Amino acid sequence: MTSTSTLERSAGGRLTAVRWTRAQWMLLLVLCTVLALDALDVSMVGVALPSIGTELHLGTESLQWIVSAYVLGYGSLLLLGGRMADLLGRRRIFLIALSVFAAASLLGGLVDDPALLIATRFVKGLAAAFTAPAAFSIITTNFAEGRERNRALSIFTTFGASGFSLGLVVGGLMTALSWRWTFLVSVPVAVAVVILGLRYIPRDGAAGKAAGKAADGEPESGHDVWGAITLAGGMLGLVYTLVSAPGNGWGSVATIAGFVASTAVLAAFAVIENRVKHPLIRFSILKEGWVARANLSAVGLFGSYLSFQFILTLYLQSVLGWSPLGMALALLPTGLLVASSAPFADRLIERFGAPRLILTGLASLTLGYVLFLRVGTSPNYVTDILPSVLLLGVGFALAFPSINVQATTGIRDAEQGLAAGLIQTSTQVGAALVLAVTTAMVSGHGNAPEAGAAVDAAAMLEQYRPGLILSAAVAVAALLIAATPSLSRGPRQEPGAESDGRPLDPQ
C-alpha cells in the first residue's frame, strides 16, 4: 500500500507524485513516537514536582535535580550518541537505548528513595541522548534529501514539539492519579515501539557502510576513544556547572572552578579532534553558515521558550493560584497549534524556504514574550494571556521544524548523526544555559515563599519579571542571528530555501 507524500519536480519541470510505502510510514511513526516520549518526559515531570516533594519529603533544591539530572544526561552525551549511531549502527543504538529508557522509566515509577529516583532520571537522559540523534539520522538516511526528507523531518520535529507542549496536560492528568504515572506511562509505549522497531527499522546497509567511511572513501577504523571521553567529560562538567550555579552562586569557587575545568577539558577535546585521523567531530561542519546559524537559532528558540514556560508556570500557580491542571489547560492552545501544523510544515518549507520560516517563527515568539510583559496580578485570560499563548504556538510550529531541516540539509549521510546530535545538543544546552540564568535572576530578586505562607502577588510578579525580560531578549538575539547573512564562503543560496524547485535567496 502506498500513500502520496509530496510532489517532486522532474528533470522536465513537471511535478510528479512521490509515494511512501506502508513500511516507510510505520518507520516514521516509530521514530516520531520516541521523540514525543523524550519531549513528554521533560514537561510531564515539571507538573508532578509538588506531588513528588510532598510524598518523598523533598525540598526545592532536591526537586530541581529531578529535572536537572535528565538534562545532565541528555545534554552531555547527545554528540557522542549521534556519532556512535553513525559508527556502530543506527538501528542497534536506537533499540538498545530505547530499551534502557523503558527500564529506567519503570524503576523511576516504583522507587521511594530520592537518590535512586534522581539516578533513574539521569539514566533516562543518557538513553534519550542516544535515541534522539539515532532516530534523526535514520530519517535523513532513509528519506531522500529535498521535499521528501523535509516532510519527514517536519513531521518528526512537530511530534517532538507537540510532545513537549502537550506534556503539561498529560502530566496534569497523570498527577491527578499519582505522580508515579508520569514515569510509568512511558513504559508500555516504549516497549511497543521496540517491538515495532525490530520489524520496521531497516538494518544498516548501504547507509551504514557509508557512515563507516571517511570523506576520502577510506574505512573509519578508529572510534576516537579519547575524543569521546573528553567530549563527554567536558559537556557533563559544563551542564552540571550550569544547573548548579543558581544554588552555588555564579561567583562561587565551585562555579568558577567548574567552568574552568569544563573549558580545559573541552579545549583538550578540540586539540585531540584536530590531530586524530578519524575525529569524532569534523569541526568544518560548522563552517557552513546555514548550519552554524541553525544551531544558534535552536539555542535561542528552546532556551527562551523553556525559561518562559518556567516563569509562566510559577506565575499562574503562585501569583494567580491556578491548579496544575488548570495551568496546563491554559497552555493547551500552544500544543494544539504545534500538533495541527504537522500536515502543513513541509509544504510551508517548500514554498517559503526554511530560513524565512525561521525568521517568521522567531519574530512571532518574540512578540508573544513582549506582549506578556504587560500582565498584572488580575489578568483577563482571553485578552492578556491567550494572545501570547497563540503567538508562541505559531512561532514554535514555524521555527522548530525549519531549524532542524536547515541544520541537516547538505550534510553527507556519514555525518547525519553528527549533524542531528549537534542541533539537539544546541537545543538542550541552550535550555540549560538560559534556564540557569533565569533561575539566578529570579532568585536574585527574592526567595519564593514557603507553601501556605501569605504572598504579595505584586511583589512576586516583579520577582519574575526579569526572567520574562530575559526570555524576550534571548529571542531577539536569536532573531538577529537568523537574519545575519553568512560570512563563510559557500553557495549563495542556502539549503531549505527552495520554492517549486527554484532556489530563493533567503536574505
C-alpha distance (Angstrom), angle and dihedral (degrees) to the residues before:
residue distance angle dihedral
M1 . . .
T2 3.79 . .
S3 3.76 134.9 .
T4 3.77 128.2 -161.0
S5 3.78 109.7 -111.5
T6 3.77 105.0 177.4
L7 3.79 143.5 -46.2
E8 3.78 125.8 -81.7
R9 3.81 124.8 -162.7
S10 3.80 111.8 -123.4
A11 3.78 125.3 -143.8
G12 3.80 88.8 -96.6
G13 3.79 91.6 56.8
R14 3.80 97.4 -104.7
L15 3.76 124.3 131.0
T16 3.80 109.8 -121.2
A17 3.78 126.8 -171.8
V18 3.78 117.4 -106.4
R19 3.78 111.4 -153.1
W20 3.79 129.5 -157.7
T21 3.78 120.5 -149.8
R22 3.79 123.1 -129.3
A23 3.81 88.0 -104.6
Q24 3.80 90.9 56.7
W25 3.80 91.7 50.1
M26 3.81 90.6 49.0
L27 3.81 90.4 48.1
L28 3.79 90.2 52.8
L29 3.82 91.2 47.1
V30 3.81 91.3 52.7
L31 3.79 93.0 50.5
C32 3.81 94.8 42.7
T33 3.80 92.2 50.6
V34 3.80 91.7 55.4
L35 3.80 92.9 49.9
A36 3.81 89.4 49.3
L37 3.83 89.3 51.6
D38 3.80 90.8 52.5
A39 3.80 91.1 50.1
L40 3.82 93.8 44.1
D41 3.79 89.8 53.1
V42 3.79 91.5 57.0
S43 3.81 96.3 51.7
M44 3.82 101.9 31.6
V45 3.78 94.7 61.2
G46 3.80 91.8 55.0
V47 3.79 90.9 63.4
A48 3.82 91.6 47.3
L49 3.82 97.8 50.2
P50 3.83 97.4 95.0
S51 3.82 91.2 51.5
I52 3.81 91.4 46.6
G53 3.79 90.6 50.5
T54 3.81 92.7 50.3
E55 3.80 95.7 49.0
L56 3.81 98.1 40.5
H57 3.84 95.3 34.6
L58 3.80 95.1 -121.5
G59 3.77 127.0 162.2
T60 3.79 126.4 -137.9
E61 3.80 94.6 -91.1
S62 3.80 92.9 53.1
L63 3.80 91.6 46.5
Q64 3.79 89.8 53.7
W65 3.79 89.6 62.2
I66 3.80 91.9 57.6
V67 3.79 85.4 66.8
S68 3.79 98.1 32.4
A69 3.82 95.0 50.9
Y70 3.79 89.9 62.1
V71 3.81 91.2 48.7
L72 3.81 90.1 48.4
G73 3.79 93.1 55.4
Y74 3.79 95.4 39.1
G75 3.78 100.9 43.1
S76 3.79 97.5 41.6
L77 3.81 99.4 52.7
L78 3.82 105.8 32.6
L79 3.80 94.2 101.7
L80 3.79 91.5 46.7
G81 3.80 89.9 46.6
G82 3.79 92.4 52.4
R83 3.78 94.3 48.0
M84 3.82 93.5 44.9
A85 3.81 88.2 53.3
D86 3.82 88.7 54.4
L87 3.81 93.2 47.9
L88 3.83 104.6 34.8
G89 3.80 101.2 32.1
R90 3.79 129.6 -75.7
R91 3.81 95.9 -130.5
R92 3.80 93.8 49.6
I93 3.81 94.5 46.7
F94 3.81 92.3 45.8
L95 3.81 96.3 51.3
I96 3.82 95.8 42.9
A97 3.80 93.3 47.9
L98 3.81 92.5 46.7
S99 3.81 90.3 52.2
V100 3.81 89.3 52.8
F101 3.82 89.6 48.9
A102 3.83 90.7 53.9
A103 3.82 92.8 48.4
A104 3.81 92.6 48.8
S105 3.82 90.8 48.2
L106 3.80 90.9 53.3
L107 3.80 93.0 47.9
G108 3.83 92.1 46.2
G109 3.79 91.2 55.1
L110 3.80 93.2 51.5
V111 3.81 105.8 41.6
D112 3.81 126.7 94.8
D113 3.79 98.3 -170.6
P114 3.84 111.0 97.8
A115 3.82 94.0 -148.9
L116 3.79 91.4 52.5
L117 3.81 90.9 46.4
I118 3.82 90.5 53.9
A119 3.82 89.5 46.6
T120 3.81 91.3 55.0
R121 3.80 89.3 51.4
F122 3.81 89.7 53.6
V123 3.81 91.5 49.4
K124 3.82 90.4 49.6
G125 3.78 89.1 52.5
L126 3.81 90.5 51.1
A127 3.80 90.4 50.5
A128 3.80 92.4 48.5
A129 3.81 88.8 50.8
F130 3.80 87.2 64.8
T131 3.82 101.5 36.1
A132 3.82 96.8 49.4
P133 3.83 100.3 55.2
A134 3.81 91.6 36.1
A135 3.81 90.2 54.6
F136 3.79 90.8 46.4
S137 3.80 93.7 51.3
I138 3.83 92.2 44.5
I139 3.80 86.6 60.2
T140 3.79 95.1 46.0
T141 3.82 91.9 49.8
N142 3.83 96.0 44.5
F143 3.81 100.2 43.8
A144 3.80 120.1 59.9
E145 3.79 117.1 -110.8
G146 3.79 112.7 -100.3
R147 3.79 128.6 39.5
E148 3.81 93.7 -11.2
R149 3.80 93.7 54.1
N150 3.82 92.3 39.3
R151 3.77 90.7 57.5
A152 3.80 93.2 46.1
L153 3.80 91.9 48.8
S154 3.79 93.4 45.3
I155 3.82 90.5 53.3
F156 3.81 91.0 44.5
T157 3.79 95.7 49.9
T158 3.80 92.2 41.9
F159 3.81 88.9 57.8
G160 3.81 88.5 54.0
A161 3.79 94.2 47.9
S162 3.81 91.2 44.5
G163 3.79 91.6 49.3
F164 3.78 90.6 52.9
S165 3.81 93.7 47.0
L166 3.81 96.4 42.3
G167 3.81 92.0 42.4
L168 3.79 89.0 82.7
V169 3.80 90.8 60.2
V170 3.81 93.7 42.7
G171 3.80 89.4 46.8
G172 3.80 90.8 52.0
L173 3.80 91.6 51.4
M174 3.81 93.9 45.5
T175 3.82 92.9 46.0
A176 3.82 88.9 54.2
L177 3.82 86.1 63.9
S178 3.81 97.7 36.0
W179 3.79 135.3 -49.0
R180 3.80 87.4 -116.8
W181 3.79 90.1 70.9
T182 3.80 90.1 65.0
F183 3.81 84.8 68.5
L184 3.81 100.8 33.3
V185 3.81 97.1 49.1
S186 3.82 89.8 72.4
V187 3.82 94.6 56.5
P188 3.84 102.6 75.4
V189 3.80 91.4 39.8
A190 3.82 92.5 51.7
V191 3.82 92.0 47.0
A192 3.81 91.2 50.3
V193 3.80 90.9 49.6
V194 3.83 91.7 50.9
I195 3.82 89.2 54.3
L196 3.81 92.4 47.7
G197 3.79 91.0 43.5
L198 3.80 91.7 57.2
R199 3.80 87.5 59.7
Y200 3.78 105.0 35.7
I201 3.81 106.9 31.5
P202 3.83 106.7 89.6
R203 3.76 118.1 -126.3
D204 3.79 113.2 -107.7
G205 3.79 102.8 -91.7
A206 3.75 124.7 145.0
A207 3.78 91.8 -7.1
G208 3.77 90.6 51.0
K209 3.79 91.4 50.3
A210 3.78 89.8 49.7
A211 3.78 89.5 51.3
G212 3.77 89.4 55.0
K213 3.79 94.0 58.5
A214 3.73 130.7 79.8
A215 3.77 123.5 -126.9
D216 3.80 90.0 -90.5
G217 3.81 91.8 55.0
E218 3.80 96.0 -106.5
P219 3.81 119.2 131.2
E220 3.77 116.7 -95.0
S221 3.76 98.7 -129.7
G222 3.78 98.2 166.5
H223 3.78 128.2 72.4
D224 3.83 96.4 -158.3
V225 3.81 94.0 -124.0
W226 3.80 96.0 -177.8
G227 3.78 90.9 47.7
A228 3.80 89.9 53.1
I229 3.81 92.1 48.2
T230 3.81 95.6 48.8
L231 3.80 93.0 43.0
A232 3.81 93.5 50.8
G233 3.81 92.3 42.9
G234 3.79 94.1 47.4
M235 3.80 94.7 46.3
L236 3.80 92.0 44.5
G237 3.80 90.7 51.5
L238 3.80 93.0 46.0
V239 3.81 95.3 49.4
Y240 3.82 91.4 43.2
T241 3.80 90.4 52.1
L242 3.80 92.0 48.1
V243 3.79 95.6 51.4
S244 3.83 92.2 41.9
A245 3.80 96.4 47.5
P246 3.84 97.2 83.4
G247 3.81 90.3 56.8
N248 3.80 97.6 39.3
G249 3.79 95.9 38.8
W250 3.80 125.7 -108.0
G251 3.81 91.9 -106.1
S252 3.80 96.6 43.7
V253 3.80 123.0 119.5
A254 3.81 90.7 -115.9
T255 3.82 93.2 54.1
I256 3.80 95.3 44.9
A257 3.81 91.6 45.5
G258 3.80 90.0 48.6
F259 3.80 92.9 53.5
V260 3.80 92.5 45.0
A261 3.80 93.3 48.6
S262 3.82 92.9 45.4
T263 3.78 91.6 48.9
A264 3.80 91.4 49.5
V265 3.81 92.8 50.8
L266 3.82 92.5 46.7
A267 3.81 89.5 48.4
A268 3.81 88.3 53.6
F269 3.80 88.1 50.7
A270 3.83 90.6 53.1
V271 3.81 90.9 51.2
I272 3.80 91.3 49.6
E273 3.80 93.4 48.6
N274 3.80 91.6 52.5
R275 3.81 92.0 52.4
V276 3.80 107.6 39.3
K277 3.80 120.2 88.0
H278 3.80 95.5 -130.5
P279 3.83 107.3 30.0
L280 3.76 124.1 -163.9
I281 3.82 89.5 -128.6
R282 3.78 128.1 29.2
F283 3.80 100.2 -145.5
S284 3.79 91.6 -161.3
I285 3.82 87.6 74.3
L286 3.82 86.7 79.8
K287 3.79 91.6 53.5
E288 3.78 87.1 78.1
G289 3.80 101.7 94.3
W290 3.81 95.8 -143.5
V291 3.83 92.5 51.8
A292 3.81 93.5 50.7
R293 3.81 93.3 46.3
A294 3.81 91.9 47.0
N295 3.81 90.7 54.6
L296 3.81 93.0 47.0
S297 3.80 89.8 47.6
A298 3.81 89.2 53.0
V299 3.82 90.1 53.7
G300 3.81 90.8 53.6
L301 3.79 95.8 41.2
F302 3.78 99.8 51.4
G303 3.79 96.4 29.2
S304 3.80 92.9 55.7
Y305 3.81 94.2 40.8
L306 3.80 96.8 49.5
S307 3.80 91.5 46.6
F308 3.79 91.7 48.3
Q309 3.80 90.8 49.3
F310 3.81 89.7 50.3
I311 3.83 91.5 53.0
L312 3.80 92.6 41.7
T313 3.81 90.9 52.9
L314 3.81 91.2 52.5
Y315 3.80 91.3 45.1
L316 3.80 95.7 50.9
Q317 3.81 94.9 44.1
S318 3.81 103.5 33.0
V319 3.80 101.6 32.5
L320 3.82 101.8 29.4
G321 3.81 96.7 28.2
W322 3.80 96.1 -130.4
S323 3.81 121.3 162.7
P324 3.82 119.8 -113.0
L325 3.80 91.0 -107.5
G326 3.81 92.3 47.1
M327 3.79 89.2 50.7
A328 3.79 90.8 49.1
L329 3.80 91.9 51.2
A330 3.80 90.1 50.0
L331 3.81 89.0 59.3
L332 3.80 94.2 41.9
P333 3.86 94.7 99.4
T334 3.81 89.3 64.5
G335 3.80 91.5 55.4
L336 3.80 93.0 44.5
L337 3.81 92.2 51.4
V338 3.80 92.0 49.9
A339 3.81 93.1 45.5
S340 3.81 94.3 46.8
S341 3.81 91.4 51.4
A342 3.82 93.5 67.7
P343 3.83 96.9 92.9
F344 3.81 92.1 49.7
A345 3.81 106.3 36.7
D346 3.81 95.6 87.4
R347 3.81 91.7 47.7
L348 3.78 90.7 52.0
I349 3.81 90.6 49.4
E350 3.81 90.0 50.1
R351 3.80 93.1 48.1
F352 3.79 102.3 41.0
G353 3.82 105.1 16.8
A354 3.80 128.7 -115.7
P355 3.84 96.0 -93.4
R356 3.81 93.3 56.9
L357 3.80 92.5 46.9
I358 3.80 90.7 49.7
L359 3.80 89.7 54.0
T360 3.81 92.5 46.9
G361 3.80 92.8 46.7
L362 3.80 94.3 49.0
A363 3.81 90.1 47.0
S364 3.82 89.9 53.0
L365 3.80 91.4 49.6
T366 3.79 91.8 48.8
L367 3.80 92.2 50.9
G368 3.81 90.0 49.3
Y369 3.80 92.0 53.3
V370 3.80 92.9 46.2
L371 3.82 93.1 49.6
F372 3.80 90.5 51.9
L373 3.80 91.0 58.9
R374 3.82 88.4 77.2
V375 3.82 95.1 62.9
G376 3.80 119.9 117.9
T377 3.79 137.1 -170.2
S378 3.83 94.6 -77.7
P379 3.80 105.5 38.4
N380 3.77 127.6 171.3
Y381 3.79 106.2 -123.7
V382 3.81 95.7 -145.5
T383 3.80 96.8 49.2
D384 3.82 103.3 26.8
I385 3.82 107.6 31.5
L386 3.82 108.6 19.8
P387 3.85 95.8 62.7
S388 3.82 90.6 58.3
V389 3.79 91.7 44.3
L390 3.82 90.8 53.2
L391 3.80 93.9 45.5
L392 3.80 90.3 51.0
G393 3.79 90.2 51.8
V394 3.80 92.7 50.7
G395 3.80 92.2 44.9
F396 3.79 95.3 49.6
A397 3.82 92.3 44.2
L398 3.81 91.6 54.3
A399 3.80 102.0 36.6
F400 3.81 105.2 38.1
P401 3.84 100.3 60.7
S402 3.81 91.7 36.5
I403 3.81 92.3 54.3
N404 3.80 91.2 51.2
V405 3.80 92.6 48.4
Q406 3.80 92.2 48.8
A407 3.84 92.6 47.4
T408 3.82 94.7 56.6
T409 3.80 104.4 32.7
G410 3.79 114.6 109.4
I411 3.83 93.7 18.3
R412 3.81 116.8 125.8
D413 3.82 118.6 -114.6
A414 3.81 93.0 -109.7
E415 3.82 89.8 64.2
Q416 3.80 102.0 36.3
G417 3.81 89.8 104.2
L418 3.79 89.4 52.6
A419 3.81 92.1 49.1
A420 3.81 90.7 47.2
G421 3.79 91.1 48.7
L422 3.79 91.3 49.1
I423 3.80 95.3 53.2
Q424 3.79 93.5 44.9
T425 3.81 91.6 45.6
S426 3.79 88.5 52.9
T427 3.79 88.5 52.4
Q428 3.81 95.2 50.4
V429 3.80 98.6 38.6
G430 3.80 89.5 46.3
A431 3.79 89.6 53.0
A432 3.82 92.2 47.7
L433 3.80 93.5 47.6
V434 3.81 99.0 46.0
L435 3.80 93.6 40.5
A436 3.81 91.2 50.5
V437 3.81 91.1 51.7
T438 3.81 90.4 45.2
T439 3.80 91.5 52.1
A440 3.80 90.9 49.1
M441 3.81 91.4 50.3
V442 3.79 92.7 48.8
S443 3.80 92.3 46.8
G444 3.78 90.0 48.7
H445 3.80 90.0 62.5
G446 3.80 95.3 55.2
N447 3.77 141.0 -59.2
A448 3.77 125.6 -76.1
P449 3.78 112.2 -106.9
E450 3.77 122.9 -107.2
A451 3.80 117.9 -100.9
G452 3.76 110.7 -80.7
A453 3.79 94.4 16.3
A454 3.78 120.9 128.6
V455 3.77 112.0 -99.2
D456 3.77 134.5 -158.5
A457 3.81 102.4 -135.7
A458 3.80 94.0 -160.9
A459 3.81 92.2 50.8
M460 3.80 91.5 48.2
L461 3.77 91.7 50.2
E462 3.80 90.3 52.3
Q463 3.82 88.0 49.5
Y464 3.80 90.1 56.9
R465 3.81 97.3 41.4
P466 3.86 96.3 84.4
G467 3.80 88.3 58.3
L468 3.81 90.7 51.7
I469 3.80 90.4 50.5
L470 3.81 90.6 49.4
S471 3.83 91.6 53.5
A472 3.80 90.2 52.6
A473 3.82 91.8 46.5
V474 3.82 92.6 50.6
A475 3.82 90.3 49.9
V476 3.81 90.6 50.5
A477 3.82 90.4 50.8
A478 3.82 90.9 50.3
L479 3.81 89.9 48.7
L480 3.81 91.4 53.2
I481 3.81 92.4 47.4
A482 3.80 91.7 49.9
A483 3.81 89.8 50.9
T484 3.82 94.5 49.5
P485 3.83 113.2 103.5
S486 3.79 115.3 -122.7
L487 3.77 114.3 -93.8
S488 3.80 92.0 -165.4
R489 3.76 122.5 96.8
G490 3.76 115.4 -102.1
P491 3.80 143.8 93.0
R492 3.77 117.0 -20.5
Q493 3.81 92.7 -132.4
E494 3.78 118.6 60.1
P495 3.79 128.2 -138.1
G496 3.75 115.0 -95.7
A497 3.79 92.4 33.9
E498 3.79 99.5 102.2
S499 3.77 126.5 123.1
D500 3.81 117.5 -167.6
G501 3.78 89.1 -19.6
R502 3.82 94.9 -54.5
P503 3.82 120.0 112.3
L504 3.76 119.4 -114.0
D505 3.77 126.4 -158.2
P506 3.83 102.2 -120.8
Q507 3.75 92.3 -160.6
